[in-house]
Amino acid sequence: MRKVVVLCFLSVLMFAEDGAQLYAKCKGCHGLDGKHIAYEKGSPIAGRDKEELKLIMVAIRDGNYKKDRVNFVMRKVVSKLTEPEIEALSAYINLLGSK
């Protein structure tokens, strides 16, 4: 049982590290802590629900979200992300709300 707990904990740490590395591309608009309102539209992303963030990123990536200037920029970033990267990034952004 301990091995399972340790493995789960280590995978969460690796996931968070991947998310932090991926978030480096987001800092310019969303701020270091995810609490900056990008382009003065919407709301901060820090702490938002992980599943909601994933759905939004996939919709933007696939061109099925608001087609405005902000999401044009977002699409350039998320279009290169794989499903596991979107998962890691959304988990990291969700954790930013607890910092």
GUVEX-261693 format. One record per residue: y, x, z negated of N, C-alpha, C, O in turn. Coordinates in steps of 0.001 Angstrom, whole numbers, plus 524288, in hexadecimal, padded with zeros to 5 digits. Each point is the difference from the previous one (the first is absolute). Layout:
<node n_yy="Y" n_xx="X" n_zz="Z" ca_yy="Y" ca_xx="X" ca_zz="Z" c_yy="Y" c_xx="X" c_zz="Z" o_yy="Y" o_xx="X" o_zz="Z"/>
...
! end
This chain:
<node n_yy="7FB53" n_xx="80337" n_zz="80000" ca_yy="804AD" ca_xx="7FCC9" ca_zz="80000" c_yy="804EC" c_xx="80362" c_zz="80000" o_yy="803C8" o_xx="7FECF" o_zz="802B8"/>
<node n_yy="7FC28" n_xx="80563" n_zz="7FA3E" ca_yy="80492" ca_xx="80371" ca_zz="7FFCF" c_yy="8012A" c_xx="80252" c_zz="80557" o_yy="80488" o_xx="8007C" o_zz="80189"/>
<node n_yy="7F75A" n_xx="800F4" n_zz="8014A" ca_yy="800BF" ca_xx="8024F" ca_zz="80531" c_yy="802BE" c_xx="7FC31" c_zz="8039E" o_yy="8035A" o_xx="8018F" o_zz="80315"/>
<node n_yy="7FB44" n_xx="7F979" n_zz="7FC94" ca_yy="8026D" ca_xx="7FC04" ca_zz="80347" c_yy="805C8" c_xx="7FF81" c_zz="7FEAD" o_yy="8034E" o_xx="7FFB9" o_zz="8037C"/>
<node n_yy="7FDE6" n_xx="8002A" n_zz="7F77B" ca_yy="80573" ca_xx="7FF91" ca_zz="7FE4C" c_yy="80319" c_xx="804C4" c_zz="801C8" o_yy="8045D" o_xx="7FF74" o_zz="801F1"/>
<node n_yy="7F978" n_xx="8051C" n_zz="7FD6E" ca_yy="802B2" ca_xx="804D0" ca_zz="80192" c_yy="800DB" c_xx="80006" c_zz="805E8" o_yy="8043D" o_xx="8015F" o_zz="801D0"/>
<node n_yy="7F7D2" n_xx="7FD24" n_zz="80130" ca_yy="8008D" ca_xx="7FFD9" ca_zz="805B1" c_yy="80422" c_xx="7FC0D" c_zz="801AB" o_yy="80310" o_xx="80114" o_zz="8038D"/>
<node n_yy="7FD11" n_xx="7FA6E" n_zz="7F9FA" ca_yy="803FF" ca_xx="7FC0E" ca_zz="80138" c_yy="80572" c_xx="80215" c_zz="7FEC6" o_yy="803A4" o_xx="7FF54" o_zz="80311"/>
<node n_yy="7FCE0" n_xx="80333" n_zz="7F86C" ca_yy="80502" ca_xx="8022D" ca_zz="7FE75" c_yy="801CD" c_xx="8042D" c_zz="803DD" o_yy="8048E" o_xx="80017" o_zz="8018A"/>
<node n_yy="7F7E4" n_xx="8035B" n_zz="80005" ca_yy="8015D" ca_xx="8041C" ca_zz="803BC" c_yy="8017A" c_xx="7FDBB" c_zz="8054E" o_yy="80394" o_xx="801F6" o_zz="8028C"/>
<node n_yy="7F9BE" n_xx="7F9FA" n_zz="7FF22" ca_yy="80153" ca_xx="7FDA8" ca_zz="8050C" c_yy="80560" c_xx="7FD6E" c_zz="7FFD3" o_yy="802E5" o_xx="80024" o_zz="803D6"/>
<node n_yy="7FE6F" n_xx="7FD83" n_zz="7F7B3" ca_yy="8053C" ca_xx="7FDB4" ca_zz="7FF61" c_yy="80423" c_xx="80440" c_zz="8003D" o_yy="8040B" o_xx="7FF49" o_zz="80282"/>
<node n_yy="7FB05" n_xx="80523" n_zz="7FAEC" ca_yy="803BA" ca_xx="8045C" ca_zz="80025" c_yy="800B3" c_xx="80213" c_zz="8058D" o_yy="80463" o_xx="80114" o_zz="801A6"/>
<node n_yy="7F74D" n_xx="7FF7C" n_zz="8013D" ca_yy="80059" ca_xx="801E2" ca_zz="80566" c_yy="802EF" c_xx="7FC12" c_zz="80358" o_yy="8031F" o_xx="8017E" o_zz="80357"/>
<node n_yy="7FBE6" n_xx="7F983" n_zz="7FBC8" ca_yy="80293" ca_xx="7FBD8" ca_zz="802E2" c_yy="805E7" c_xx="8002B" c_zz="7FF05" o_yy="8031C" o_xx="7FF8E" o_zz="803A4"/>
<node n_yy="7FE61" n_xx="80116" n_zz="7F769" ca_yy="80589" ca_xx="80046" ca_zz="7FE98" c_yy="80290" c_xx="804C5" c_zz="80277" o_yy="80475" o_xx="7FFB5" o_zz="801C8"/>
<node n_yy="7F8C2" n_xx="804AE" n_zz="7FE55" ca_yy="80229" ca_xx="804BC" ca_zz="80264" c_yy="800D6" c_xx="7FF2A" c_zz="805D4" o_yy="80410" o_xx="80184" o_zz="80214"/>
<node n_yy="7F834" n_xx="7FC1E" n_zz="80096" ca_yy="8009E" ca_xx="7FED1" ca_zz="8058F" c_yy="804A3" c_xx="7FC64" c_zz="800DA" o_yy="80318" o_xx="800CE" o_zz="80398"/>
<node n_yy="7FD64" n_xx="7FB34" n_zz="7F919" ca_yy="8045A" ca_xx="7FC53" ca_zz="8006C" c_yy="80535" c_xx="802B4" c_zz="7FF3E" o_yy="803C4" o_xx="7FED4" o_zz="802BF"/>
<node n_yy="7FC7C" n_xx="804C4" n_zz="7F994" ca_yy="804DB" ca_xx="802E2" ca_zz="7FF05" c_yy="80174" c_xx="8034C" c_zz="804B9" o_yy="80494" o_xx="80044" o_zz="80175"/>
<node n_yy="7F799" n_xx="8023A" n_zz="800ED" ca_yy="80111" ca_xx="80323" ca_zz="804AD" c_yy="801D7" c_xx="7FC8A" c_zz="8047C" o_yy="803A2" o_xx="8016B" o_zz="802D0"/>
<node n_yy="7F9EA" n_xx="7FA19" n_zz="7FDDF" ca_yy="80195" ca_xx="7FC68" ca_zz="80424" c_yy="8056D" c_xx="7FDCC" c_zz="7FEF7" o_yy="802FF" o_xx="7FF1B" o_zz="803A8"/>
<node n_yy="7FE48" n_xx="80003" n_zz="7F763" ca_yy="80515" ca_xx="7FDC6" ca_zz="7FE99" c_yy="80484" c_xx="803B5" c_zz="8013B" o_yy="8047F" o_xx="7FE4E" o_zz="80034"/>
<node n_yy="7FA6D" n_xx="80697" n_zz="80099" ca_yy="80423" ca_xx="803C6" ca_zz="8013C" c_yy="80335" c_xx="7FE38" c_zz="804B5" o_yy="804B0" o_xx="8010E" o_zz="80041"/>
<node n_yy="7F8DE" n_xx="7FC48" n_zz="80372" ca_yy="802CC" ca_xx="7FE1C" ca_zz="8049E" c_yy="80349" c_xx="7FB2A" c_zz="7FED1" o_yy="80357" o_xx="7FE86" o_zz="80322"/>
<node n_yy="7FBC2" n_xx="7FF0B" n_zz="7F876" ca_yy="802AE" ca_xx="7FB22" ca_zz="7FE95" c_yy="804E6" c_xx="800F8" c_zz="7FCB4" o_yy="80375" o_xx="7FCAC" o_zz="7FFB2"/>
<node n_yy="7FCCA" n_xx="807ED" n_zz="7FDD8" ca_yy="80422" ca_xx="8012C" ca_zz="7FC3D" c_yy="80578" c_xx="7FF98" c_zz="80242" o_yy="803A4" o_xx="7FE75" o_zz="7FD43"/>
<node n_yy="7FCFB" n_xx="802E8" n_zz="807AE" ca_yy="8052A" ca_xx="7FFF6" ca_zz="80265" c_yy="802A0" c_xx="7FAAD" c_zz="7FFD5" o_yy="804BB" o_xx="7FFA4" o_zz="7FF39"/>
<node n_yy="7F841" n_xx="7FC45" n_zz="80180" ca_yy="80224" ca_xx="7FAAF" ca_zz="7FFFC" c_yy="7FF2F" c_xx="7FD29" c_zz="7FAD0" o_yy="80369" o_xx="7FD18" o_zz="7FE3F"/>
<node n_yy="7F80B" n_xx="803C1" n_zz="7FF4D" ca_yy="7FE9D" ca_xx="7FD04" ca_zz="7FB56" c_yy="8010A" c_xx="802E4" c_zz="7FAEC" o_yy="7FF3F" o_xx="7FDCB" o_zz="7FBCB"/>
<node n_yy="8027A" n_xx="8071B" n_zz="80480" ca_yy="8013A" ca_xx="80308" ca_zz="7FB54" c_yy="7FB34" c_xx="80275" c_zz="7FD8E" o_yy="7FB96" o_xx="7FE6D" o_zz="80116"/>
<node n_yy="8054F" n_xx="8056F" n_zz="7FB9D" ca_yy="7FBBB" ca_xx="802D0" ca_zz="7FD6A" c_yy="7FC83" c_xx="7FC63" c_zz="7FCCF" o_yy="7FB47" o_xx="800CF" o_zz="7FFA1"/>
<node n_yy="80721" n_xx="7FB2F" n_zz="7FE12" ca_yy="7FD18" ca_xx="7FC8A" ca_zz="7FC83" c_yy="7FEBE" c_xx="7FAB5" c_zz="80266" o_yy="7FDDB" o_xx="7FC9C" o_zz="7FD5A"/>
<node n_yy="80374" n_xx="8029F" n_zz="807AA" ca_yy="7FEEC" ca_xx="7FB0B" ca_zz="8029C" c_yy="8039B" c_xx="7FB92" c_zz="7FE66" o_yy="7FF08" o_xx="7FB78" o_zz="80148"/>
<node n_yy="8051D" n_xx="805D5" n_zz="7FBED" ca_yy="8037D" ca_xx="7FBEE" ca_zz="7FDFC" c_yy="8050E" c_xx="7FF6C" c_zz="80319" o_yy="80352" o_xx="7FCC5" o_zz="7FEB5"/>
<node n_yy="7FD3D" n_xx="8065E" n_zz="80561" ca_yy="8049E" ca_xx="7FF97" ca_zz="80363" c_yy="7FF14" c_xx="7FBA5" c_zz="803FC" o_yy="7FBAC" o_xx="7FF6F" o_zz="80205"/>
<node n_yy="8084B" n_xx="7FD8F" n_zz="7FF17" ca_yy="7FF82" ca_xx="7FBD5" ca_zz="803DE" c_yy="8015B" c_xx="8024F" c_zz="80553" o_yy="80487" o_xx="80133" o_zz="80118"/>
<node n_yy="7F78A" n_xx="7FF66" n_zz="80228" ca_yy="800AA" ca_xx="80264" ca_zz="80527" c_yy="80386" c_xx="7FCAD" c_zz="80374" o_yy="7FF42" o_xx="7FB45" o_zz="80071"/>
<node n_yy="80485" n_xx="80732" n_zz="801F5" ca_yy="803AC" ca_xx="7FD72" ca_zz="8038E" c_yy="802C4" c_xx="7FB59" c_zz="7FD7E" o_yy="801E9" o_xx="7FC85" o_zz="802B7"/>
<node n_yy="7FE47" n_xx="80374" n_zz="7F81D" ca_yy="80289" ca_xx="7FBDD" ca_zz="7FD06" c_yy="7FDDE" c_xx="7FA9A" c_zz="80154" o_yy="802D4" o_xx="7FC1C" o_zz="7FFDB"/>
<node n_yy="7F81C" n_xx="803B8" n_zz="80173" ca_yy="7FD64" ca_xx="7FB0A" ca_zz="8012D" c_yy="7FB1F" c_xx="7FF9C" c_zz="7FCA6" o_yy="7FD8D" o_xx="803F4" o_zz="7FEC9"/>
<node n_yy="80111" n_xx="7F763" n_zz="7FFC0" ca_yy="7FB29" ca_xx="7FF27" ca_zz="7FD1F" c_yy="80069" c_xx="80183" c_zz="7FA54" o_yy="80413" o_xx="7FF5F" o_zz="7FD86"/>
<node n_yy="7F7A3" n_xx="802A3" n_zz="80077" ca_yy="7FFC1" ca_xx="80171" ca_zz="7FA84" c_yy="7FD0C" c_xx="8052B" c_zz="7FF7D" o_yy="7FD62" o_xx="801B2" o_zz="803A9"/>
<node n_yy="8030C" n_xx="800C6" n_zz="7F7D2" ca_yy="7FD1F" ca_xx="804E8" ca_zz="7FF41" c_yy="7FA1F" c_xx="7FF29" c_zz="800A9" o_yy="7FE00" o_xx="7FBBC" o_zz="7FF08"/>
<node n_yy="7FF46" n_xx="8085D" n_zz="8029E" ca_yy="7FA63" ca_xx="7FF7F" ca_zz="800D7" c_yy="7FCCB" c_xx="801AD" c_zz="7FB44" o_yy="7FB6E" o_xx="7FE8F" o_zz="7FF97"/>
<node n_yy="806D5" n_xx="80469" n_zz="7FCDC" ca_yy="7FD26" ca_xx="801F5" ca_zz="7FB6E" c_yy="7FDB2" c_xx="7FB7C" c_zz="7FCDD" o_yy="802BE" o_xx="7FC49" o_zz="7FEA9"/>
<node n_yy="7F845" n_xx="80412" n_zz="80033" ca_yy="7FD7F" ca_xx="7FC19" ca_zz="7FCBA" c_yy="7FE3C" c_xx="7FB12" c_zz="802C1" o_yy="7FDA2" o_xx="7FC9A" o_zz="7FD8E"/>
<node n_yy="80376" n_xx="802EE" n_zz="8077A" ca_yy="7FE47" ca_xx="7FB4C" ca_zz="802CC" c_yy="7FA0B" c_xx="7FFD7" c_zz="80035" o_yy="7FD62" o_xx="80405" o_zz="7FFA2"/>
<node n_yy="80096" n_xx="7F759" n_zz="800F4" ca_yy="7FA62" ca_xx="7FF2B" ca_zz="80021" c_yy="7FD7A" c_xx="8033A" c_zz="80457" o_yy="801CA" o_xx="7FFF8" o_zz="80476"/>
<node n_yy="7FA0F" n_xx="802CA" n_zz="7FA2B" ca_yy="7FD55" ca_xx="80381" ca_zz="803A4" c_yy="7FE17" c_xx="7FD11" c_zz="804DC" o_yy="8009F" o_xx="801E5" o_zz="80460"/>
<node n_yy="7FD1B" n_xx="7F997" n_zz="7FADF" ca_yy="7FDEA" ca_xx="7FD03" ca_zz="80470" c_yy="80469" c_xx="7FE1B" c_zz="80390" o_yy="7FF70" o_xx="7FFFF" o_zz="804C6"/>
<node n_yy="804E8" n_xx="7FE68" n_zz="7F8ED" ca_yy="8048C" ca_xx="7FE58" ca_zz="8030B" c_yy="8021B" c_xx="80493" c_zz="8033E" o_yy="80142" o_xx="7FF60" o_zz="8049A"/>
<node n_yy="7FF1A" n_xx="8052B" n_zz="7F8FA" ca_yy="801DA" ca_xx="8049F" ca_zz="802C9" c_yy="7FC6F" c_xx="80158" c_zz="80496" o_yy="801DA" o_xx="80146" o_zz="80441"/>
<node n_yy="7F905" n_xx="7FE71" n_zz="7FADC" ca_yy="7FC47" ca_xx="8011D" ca_zz="80438" c_yy="800BC" c_xx="7FC30" c_zz="80481" o_yy="80034" o_xx="8019D" o_zz="80486"/>
<node n_yy="80032" n_xx="7F963" n_zz="7FA4B" ca_yy="800B0" ca_xx="7FC0B" ca_zz="8041A" c_yy="804FD" c_xx="800EF" c_zz="8031E" o_yy="80007" o_xx="7FF89" o_zz="804C9"/>
<node n_yy="80425" n_xx="801C6" n_zz="7F881" ca_yy="804FC" ca_xx="800F7" ca_zz="802A3" c_yy="7FFA0" c_xx="804D5" c_zz="80379" o_yy="801BB" o_xx="7FFE7" o_zz="8047C"/>
<node n_yy="7FC04" n_xx="80453" n_zz="7F977" ca_yy="7FF98" ca_xx="804C9" ca_zz="80322" c_yy="7FC9D" c_xx="7FF29" c_zz="804D9" o_yy="8014C" o_xx="801E8" o_zz="80438"/>
<node n_yy="7FA70" n_xx="7FB4B" n_zz="7FB36" ca_yy="7FC99" ca_xx="7FEF7" ca_zz="80482" c_yy="802D7" c_xx="7FC8D" c_zz="803F4" o_yy="7FFA7" o_xx="800EF" o_zz="804B4"/>
<node n_yy="80325" n_xx="7FB18" n_zz="7F970" ca_yy="802EE" ca_xx="7FC8D" ca_zz="80388" c_yy="8043C" c_xx="80301" c_zz="802EC" o_yy="800C8" o_xx="7FF2E" o_zz="804AC"/>
<node n_yy="801F3" n_xx="8044C" n_zz="7F896" ca_yy="80402" ca_xx="80334" ca_zz="80291" c_yy="7FD73" c_xx="80397" c_zz="803FB" o_yy="801CF" o_xx="80072" o_zz="8046F"/>
<node n_yy="7F9F4" n_xx="8021F" n_zz="7F9F3" ca_yy="7FD36" ca_xx="80394" ca_zz="80382" c_yy="7FE3B" c_xx="7FD39" c_zz="804F8" o_yy="8005E" o_xx="8022B" o_zz="80447"/>
<node n_yy="7FDB8" n_xx="7F90E" n_zz="7FB25" ca_yy="7FDF3" ca_xx="7FD17" ca_zz="80472" c_yy="80430" c_xx="7FCFC" c_zz="80306" o_yy="7FECC" o_xx="7FD58" o_zz="803D3"/>
<node n_yy="80616" n_xx="80312" n_zz="7FA77" ca_yy="8044A" ca_xx="7FD5E" ca_zz="802B3" c_yy="80059" c_xx="7FA33" c_zz="7FEE4" o_yy="80247" o_xx="7FD12" o_zz="8030F"/>
<node n_yy="7FB75" n_xx="80139" n_zz="7F88B" ca_yy="7FFEA" ca_xx="7FA6B" ca_zz="7FEA9" c_yy="80378" c_xx="7FEAF" c_zz="7FB5D" o_yy="7FEFF" o_xx="7FC36" o_zz="7FD37"/>
<node n_yy="80506" n_xx="806D8" n_zz="801F2" ca_yy="80398" ca_xx="7FF0E" ca_zz="7FBAE" c_yy="80570" c_xx="7FF6C" c_zz="8024D" o_yy="800B3" o_xx="80088" o_zz="804BA"/>
<node n_yy="8031C" n_xx="7FE67" n_zz="7F806" ca_yy="8055C" ca_xx="7FF5F" ca_zz="801E1" c_yy="8015E" c_xx="80458" c_zz="803D6" o_yy="7FF15" o_xx="80499" o_zz="7FEEE"/>
<node n_yy="8030C" n_xx="7F9F7" n_zz="80566" ca_yy="80172" ca_xx="803E0" ca_zz="803F1" c_yy="805DE" c_xx="80108" c_zz="7FF92" o_yy="80323" o_xx="7FDE8" o_zz="802FC"/>
<node n_yy="7FE39" n_xx="80556" n_zz="7F946" ca_yy="80575" ca_xx="8017B" ca_zz="7FF42" c_yy="80060" c_xx="805EF" c_zz="7FFAD" o_yy="7FC12" o_xx="802BF" o_zz="8005C"/>
<node n_yy="808A2" n_xx="7FF2A" n_zz="7FEF8" ca_yy="800F7" ca_xx="805A8" ca_zz="7FFF2" c_yy="7FCEC" c_xx="802BF" c_zz="7FBAD" o_yy="7FDE3" o_xx="8043C" o_zz="800D7"/>
<node n_yy="801DE" n_xx="7F967" n_zz="7FA9F" ca_yy="7FD46" ca_xx="8025C" ca_zz="7FB98" c_yy="7FA38" c_xx="800A3" c_zz="80141" o_yy="7FDC6" o_xx="8042E" o_zz="7FF28"/>
<node n_yy="7FFDB" n_xx="7F7CD" n_zz="802CE" ca_yy="7FA64" ca_xx="80047" ca_zz="80106" c_yy="7FEBE" c_xx="8032A" c_zz="804E0" o_yy="7FB87" o_xx="8019C" o_zz="800BE"/>
<node n_yy="8084E" n_xx="7FF49" n_zz="8028E" ca_yy="7FF3D" ca_xx="803A3" ca_zz="8045E" c_yy="7FF1C" c_xx="8057D" c_zz="7FDCE" o_yy="7FC8F" o_xx="802D8" o_zz="801CA"/>
<node n_yy="8068F" n_xx="7FE94" n_zz="7FA5A" ca_yy="7FF63" ca_xx="80516" ca_zz="7FD6D" c_yy="7FAD2" c_xx="80026" c_zz="7FD11" o_yy="7FD1D" o_xx="803D5" o_zz="80059"/>
<node n_yy="801B7" n_xx="7F80C" n_zz="7FCCB" ca_yy="7FB1D" ca_xx="7FFC2" ca_zz="7FD10" c_yy="7FB48" c_xx="80074" c_zz="8039E" o_yy="7FC29" o_xx="80293" o_zz="7FEAC"/>
<node n_yy="8041D" n_xx="7FAF6" n_zz="805D9" ca_yy="7FB88" ca_xx="8001F" ca_zz="80397" c_yy="7FEDD" c_xx="8058F" c_zz="801CF" o_yy="7FB79" o_xx="80171" o_zz="800B9"/>
<node n_yy="8089B" n_xx="801AB" n_zz="80001" ca_yy="7FF2D" ca_xx="80575" ca_zz="8018B" c_yy="7FCE5" c_xx="802EC" c_zz="7FBD8" o_yy="7FCD5" o_xx="80363" o_zz="80145"/>
<node n_yy="8040C" n_xx="7FB56" n_zz="7F9D8" ca_yy="7FD51" ca_xx="802AA" ca_zz="7FBB6" c_yy="7FA75" c_xx="7FDE5" c_zz="7FF51" o_yy="7FC43" o_xx="80304" o_zz="7FFDB"/>
<node n_yy="80334" n_xx="7F7D0" n_zz="7FFB8" ca_yy="7FAD8" ca_xx="7FDD3" ca_zz="7FEC9" c_yy="7FC57" c_xx="7FFD0" c_zz="804B5" o_yy="7FB4B" o_xx="7FF4A" o_zz="7FF51"/>
<node n_yy="806B4" n_xx="80152" n_zz="8055A" ca_yy="7FC98" ca_xx="7FFCA" ca_zz="804A0" c_yy="7FC12" c_xx="80477" c_zz="80016" o_yy="7FBFD" o_xx="7FFAD" o_zz="802A0"/>
<node n_yy="80529" n_xx="80472" n_zz="7FA86" ca_yy="7FC94" ca_xx="80493" ca_zz="7FFDB" c_yy="7FC29" c_xx="7FFE2" c_zz="7FB6C" o_yy="7FCB7" o_xx="8037A" o_zz="7FF80"/>
<node n_yy="803B1" n_xx="7F88D" n_zz="7FD2E" ca_yy="7FCBA" ca_xx="7FFC9" ca_zz="7FB56" c_yy="7FAC5" c_xx="7FD57" c_zz="80109" o_yy="7FFB4" o_xx="7FC1C" o_zz="802CF"/>
<node n_yy="7FC3F" n_xx="8060A" n_zz="7FAE6" ca_yy="7FACD" ca_xx="7FDA3" ca_zz="80047" c_yy="7FF87" c_xx="7FBF3" c_zz="7FB9B" o_yy="80353" o_xx="7FFBE" o_zz="7FC89"/>
<node n_yy="7F894" n_xx="7FD28" n_zz="803A6" ca_yy="7FF1A" ca_xx="7FC24" ca_zz="7FBD5" c_yy="7FF94" c_xx="80299" c_zz="7FA9C" o_yy="80275" o_xx="7FE24" o_zz="7FC4F"/>
<node n_yy="7FA83" n_xx="80619" n_zz="8031F" ca_yy="7FFC4" ca_xx="8028D" ca_zz="7FAD4" c_yy="80552" c_xx="80226" c_zz="7FE42" o_yy="80136" o_xx="7FFF9" o_zz="7FB59"/>
<node n_yy="801E9" n_xx="801DA" n_zz="80850" ca_yy="80533" ca_xx="801FA" ca_zz="7FE99" c_yy="80385" c_xx="7FB89" c_zz="7FE3E" o_yy="802F7" o_xx="80099" o_zz="7FC44"/>
<node n_yy="7FCBE" n_xx="7FAFF" n_zz="80659" ca_yy="8030E" ca_xx="7FB6A" ca_zz="7FE61" c_yy="7FE4B" c_xx="7FE44" c_zz="7FA92" o_yy="8033E" o_xx="7FE92" o_zz="7FCC1"/>
<node n_yy="7F7BB" n_xx="80191" n_zz="80249" ca_yy="7FDDD" ca_xx="7FEA6" ca_zz="7FAD6" c_yy="80233" c_xx="803AF" c_zz="7FBD0" o_yy="801CC" o_xx="7FE39" o_zz="7FBE9"/>
<node n_yy="7FE10" n_xx="806DB" n_zz="8051B" ca_yy="801EA" ca_xx="803DA" ca_zz="7FC3C" c_yy="805E1" c_xx="7FF81" c_zz="7FF31" o_yy="801E5" o_xx="80050" o_zz="7FB97"/>
<node n_yy="800F1" n_xx="7FEEE" n_zz="8089A" ca_yy="805B3" ca_xx="7FF92" ca_zz="7FFA9" c_yy="8019F" c_xx="7FB17" c_zz="7FD0D" o_yy="80380" o_xx="80036" o_zz="7FCB6"/>
<node n_yy="7FA05" n_xx="7FB6B" n_zz="80469" ca_yy="8016A" ca_xx="7FB28" ca_zz="7FD4B" c_yy="7FEA8" c_xx="80060" c_zz="7FA2A" o_yy="802E2" o_xx="7FDF8" o_zz="7FCBB"/>
<node n_yy="7F8CB" n_xx="80498" n_zz="801F6" ca_yy="7FE9E" ca_xx="800BA" ca_zz="7FA7C" c_yy="80419" c_xx="8036E" c_zz="7FD4B" o_yy="8018E" o_xx="7FEEB" o_zz="7FB94"/>
<node n_yy="8002A" n_xx="80530" n_zz="80715" ca_yy="803EA" ca_xx="80385" ca_zz="7FDB7" c_yy="80531" c_xx="7FD30" c_zz="7FF32" o_yy="80274" o_xx="8008F" o_zz="7FBE7"/>
<node n_yy="7FF35" n_xx="7FC78" n_zz="807ED" ca_yy="804F7" ca_xx="7FD27" ca_zz="7FF8D" c_yy="7FFB8" c_xx="7FC15" c_zz="7FB7D" o_yy="803C5" o_xx="7FF58" o_zz="7FD17"/>
<node n_yy="7F7C9" n_xx="7FE17" n_zz="8025B" ca_yy="7FF40" ca_xx="7FC6F" ca_zz="7FBB2" c_yy="80093" c_xx="802D8" c_zz="7FAC7" o_yy="8025E" o_xx="7FDEE" o_zz="7FC5D"/>
<node n_yy="7FB7D" n_xx="806CA" n_zz="80341" ca_yy="80062" ca_xx="8030E" ca_zz="7FB32" c_yy="80591" c_xx="801CD" c_zz="7FEDA" o_yy="8015B" o_xx="800E4" o_zz="7FB79"/>
<node n_yy="801DD" n_xx="7FFA7" n_zz="8088B" ca_yy="8056A" ca_xx="801B4" ca_zz="7FF25" c_yy="802EA" c_xx="7FC52" c_zz="7FC66" o_yy="80390" o_xx="801A6" o_zz="7FD39"/>
<node n_yy="7FAFB" n_xx="7F96E" n_zz="802C8" ca_yy="8028E" ca_xx="7FC31" ca_zz="7FCA3" c_yy="7FF0E" c_xx="800EF" c_zz="7FA3D" o_yy="802FD" o_xx="7FE20" o_zz="7FCBC"/>
<node n_yy="7F8EC" n_xx="804BB" n_zz="801F7" ca_yy="7FECA" ca_xx="800F9" ca_zz="7FA7B" c_yy="8025C" c_xx="80514" c_zz="7FE06" o_yy="7FF47" o_xx="80164" o_zz="7FB74"/>
<node n_yy="80388" n_xx="80165" n_zz="807E6" ca_yy="8025B" ca_xx="804FC" ca_zz="7FE60" c_yy="8057F" c_xx="7FF42" c_zz="7FE1C" o_yy="80290" o_xx="803C7" o_zz="7FE7C"/>
! end
